[in-house]
Amino acid sequence: MALLTLLDVSHAFGGPPVLDHINFQVDPGERVCLVGRNGAGKSTLMKLIAGDMKPDTGEIFRQPGAHFARLTQEIPAEVGLPGSVHDFVAAGLRPASAHEEDWEQEIRLEQLLDRMQLPPAAEVARLSGGLKRRVLLARALASAPDLLLLDEPTNHLDLASILWLEEFLQTEKIGLFFVTHDRAFLRKLAGRIVELDRGVLTNWACPYDTFLVRRQERLEAEERQQAATDKKLAQEEEWSRRQPSARRTKAVARLEQLAALRAERRNRRARTGTATLRVTTASESGVKVIDAENLSFAWPPPPPAAGSSEFRVSGSELEETPVAGSPTLNSRLQTLNPAAEPPPPLLRDFTATIMRGDKIGLIGPNGAGKTTFIKLLLGQLQPTGGTLKHGTQLEVVYLDQLRAQIDDAKSVADNVADGNTTVTVAGKTKHVISYLQDFLFEPDRARTPARVLSGGERNRLLLARLFTRPANVLVLDEPTNDLDAETLELLENLLVEFAGTLIVVSHDRAFLDEVVTSVYVFEGEGRVAEYVGGYTDWQAELARKPAGAGTPDQKSPASGSGAGPATAGTPPPGAARPRKLTNRERNELAALPARIEKLETEQAELTARLADPAFYQREPGAAGEVRARMAVIEEELATVFARWEELEAAATE
């Protein structure tokens, strides 16, 4: 018997229905992934299945006695209330039954908290966003649901937590219905894919990569069918304008067919367009973008307790910037407050040089200090040790994780244009409404307050706002959160083609593999190590290490980390760093043989012309132009061969 059955369900919010007479079921133990564009109605379908909403029409049947638990996309306000992790998760337990005593529930709860590496006594309100997500997931799992509903479960989770969640869901015999933008997570877990597009739910019983191919084939067939229908409609409209009167019976039937074609065309729902992402590229930066040597950072120790006889630190002393040769900020604070325990460093003796064109991915547990590390590199925080130098002509655009750069009180358009009606993009003036349509904001949506936007819309808005600014350095903190698959792939292509420097924090493994050329991994105890390539290359490097030589916190999602000296896989300071070819460079390398062959063919033809005595009679005075062209070809061949050798050498390192 099916766990869940939807029969002829429809639901709308005043416009076209987000669910249009859909029929669907989930069987016990089945793992189903729901995919669709931002705003397609995925969260609405989740709420209907969970019982939080009632459909306008249709029936929803749940297996008697079956329990559903749902993890929402947003962190609810109750997480901010006082209470321990243990008590918060225990609230998700169902009343004890004949199958499970109270003491058995308590043991199961303790085992769950231990497996999820959650501190039972910690205050939930004081945890980071990622840890709060894990607490919410633990509460949902504590109820032992028959069907677990997950809406973007990997958002704000670090890699270790995502890997743990994958393993847990694979081993548990639990029904699963989930929405995710994490393609690696989807590939690993989904036994079936259902797509919600223009109110219609389509079933795809195939792996994700096969789904992409088959969906594209279906969309192309749909376009051909619509083109044929439009052509037929145009012909019938032309016929009707001739005011047919003869052979009345056939004319009436044809007019009825025309009316049906008009109705079909009127009711047709166009598929949501594709976002147009473009970065306004600034002038080229210097070759060296950021040069860090023995960089360290730790937060100041806490101030002395009230009533203590210890010295207090004035605001001016806290704001003082250490200079070369002076005591570090922490040592000065420790002198003023000798009883304070110095906190562990977030970063210890980090040395690296980021060159123009590098694409760096930052990987580490939640709370490791990745955002702090970015602020250090950008000069927004002062290091407590070491030196940091910035290159010349840097134009930095920074997308922050908390999306704090969006003013919720302003409209979408005003957030981009600051109250103006136009924006300047790549040196050209464009109306802000037209510009926002490139990011899939309809005119009405562009005039609404930013506070009503969904997570994916907020992300697109911030990208639209930032991409109006010229940049040769992009710094992106979790840019993939809440983006649908199509927009995510467009963002990947944009970043691969970006000629400047990229620093990106992401837990999306497929995104890292596609975009970055090296990763900085936060390994704990203030160490950061560099590995050439993306996520998969880092994992391969770890597999080649001797047993026990992996990163200390790789399996611990709750552990902190920072930065430090290079380890295996990291070249010593000053040494030439191997690097992974970008997609653009791989395509360039693949195209070079054909380009060389073309130039050599032209060179051979010109040589043959100069060797032909009849050429000088046929085209008197043309020999000089031919020799000039041959000189240009010689220079081009030399440049192309040098580039080929350079890319071949990089590809074989």
Secondary structure, DSSP 4 states (H G I P E B T S, - for coil): --SEEEEEEEE-SSSS-SEEEEEEEE-TT-EEEEE--TTSSHHHHHHHHHTSS--SEEEEEE-TT--EEEE-SSPPGGGGSS-BHHHHHHTTPPPPBTTB-HHHHHHHHHHHHHHTT--TTSBGGGS-HHHHHHHHHHHHHHT--SEEEEESTTTT--HHHHHHHHHHHHHS--EEEEE-S-HHHHHHH-SEEEEEETTEEEEE-S-HHHHHHHHHHHHHHHHHHHHHHHHHHHHHHHHHTT---SSHHHHHHHHHHHHHHHHHHHH--PPP--------B-S---SEEEEEEEEEE-PPPPPPPTT-SS----HHHHHPPP-TTSPPHHHHHHHHSTTSPPPPPSEEEEEEEEETT-EEEEE--TTSSHHHHHHHHHTSS--SEEEEEE-SS--EEEE-TT-TTS-TTSBHHHHHHTT-SEEEETTEEEEHHHHHHTTT--HHHHTSBGGG--HHHHHHHHHHHHTTS-BSEEEEESTTTT--HHHHHHHHHHHHH--SEEEEE---HHHHHHH-SEEEEEEETTEEEEEESSHHHHHHHHHHSPTT-S-TTTT-TT------S--TTSPPTTSPPP-PPPHHHHHHHHHHHHHHHHHHHHHHHHHHHHH-HHHHHHSTT-HHHHHHHHHHHHHHHHHHHHHHHHHHHHHH-
